[in-house]
Amino acid sequence: MTDPSETEIQQEPPQIRFLRRLVTTLTVVMIGGLVVIISLLVIRLQASETPLPAEIALPEGVKAEAVTLGSDWIAVVSQDNRILIFDRGTGDLRQEVQIKD
């Protein structure tokens, strides 16, 4: 006779054991993938400084908010509501457009 305080340990079938290991492995892989995606997003979003090509020199006191590259020009949107268009080859300022509020 068995003691009621002792639980009887039953052997699980091989299919259940395989399924349990498979679910555990997939859970670990999904958690790892989420960690990688979140870390890449954080790294990407931390780059707050707008990258400018080396040949572009902004006028004094102008800070870039966005950069657009064309075939032979580079447009820089500044924080003071201007679009500065530079020549891609020489880096000279071609045109300046004031954005109306």
C-alpha positions in Angstrom: 0.0 0.0 0.0 1.2 3.5 -0.7 1.4 6.4 1.7 -1.1 9.2 0.7 1.5 11.9 1.6 3.9 10.5 -1.0 3.0 11.4 -4.6 3.6 8.8 -7.2 6.0 10.0 -9.8 4.9 8.8 -13.2 7.2 8.6 -16.2 6.2 10.9 -19.0 5.9 9.5 -22.5 8.8 10.3 -24.9 6.5 12.5 -27.1 5.6 14.7 -24.1 9.2 15.0 -23.1 10.2 16.0 -26.6 7.4 18.5 -26.9 8.3 20.1 -23.5 12.0 20.5 -24.6 10.9 21.9 -28.0 8.7 24.5 -26.4 11.4 25.5 -23.9 14.0 25.8 -26.7 11.7 27.9 -28.8 10.9 30.1 -25.9 14.6 30.7 -25.3 15.2 31.5 -29.0 12.3 34.0 -29.0 13.5 35.8 -25.9 17.0 36.0 -27.4 15.6 37.4 -30.6 13.6 40.0 -28.8 16.6 41.1 -26.8 18.6 41.5 -30.0 15.9 43.5 -31.8 15.3 45.8 -28.8 19.1 46.4 -28.4 19.5 47.2 -32.1 16.6 49.6 -31.9 18.1 51.3 -28.8 21.5 51.6 -30.5 19.9 53.0 -33.6 17.7 55.5 -31.9 20.6 56.7 -29.7 22.3 58.2 -32.7 20.8 61.6 -32.2 23.4 63.5 -34.1 22.5 63.7 -37.9 25.4 62.4 -39.8 26.8 64.8 -42.4 29.1 63.9 -45.2 32.7 65.0 -44.6 32.8 67.5 -47.5 29.9 69.5 -46.1 30.6 72.5 -43.8 27.5 74.1 -42.3 27.4 77.8 -41.8 28.2 79.1 -38.3 25.4 78.4 -35.8 23.4 76.1 -38.1 22.5 72.6 -36.7 21.3 69.9 -39.0 18.0 68.2 -38.4 17.8 66.0 -41.5 20.0 65.2 -44.5 18.8 64.1 -47.9 21.2 62.8 -50.6 20.4 63.4 -54.3 22.4 62.4 -57.4 24.6 65.5 -57.4 23.3 67.4 -54.4 22.9 67.2 -50.7 20.0 68.9 -48.9 20.3 69.7 -45.2 17.2 70.7 -43.2 18.3 73.0 -40.4 16.7 73.5 -37.0 16.0 77.2 -37.9 13.6 76.2 -40.7 15.9 76.4 -43.7 16.8 74.0 -46.4 20.5 74.3 -47.5 21.3 72.6 -50.8 25.0 71.8 -51.3 26.9 70.5 -54.4 27.8 66.9 -53.8 31.1 67.0 -55.5 32.6 70.3 -54.2 30.5 70.8 -51.0 29.7 74.4 -52.0 26.3 75.9 -51.0 24.1 76.0 -54.1 20.8 77.3 -52.8 19.1 78.2 -49.5 15.3 77.9 -49.1 13.5 79.5 -46.2 10.5 77.4 -44.9 7.5 79.5 -44.0 5.8 78.6 -40.7 
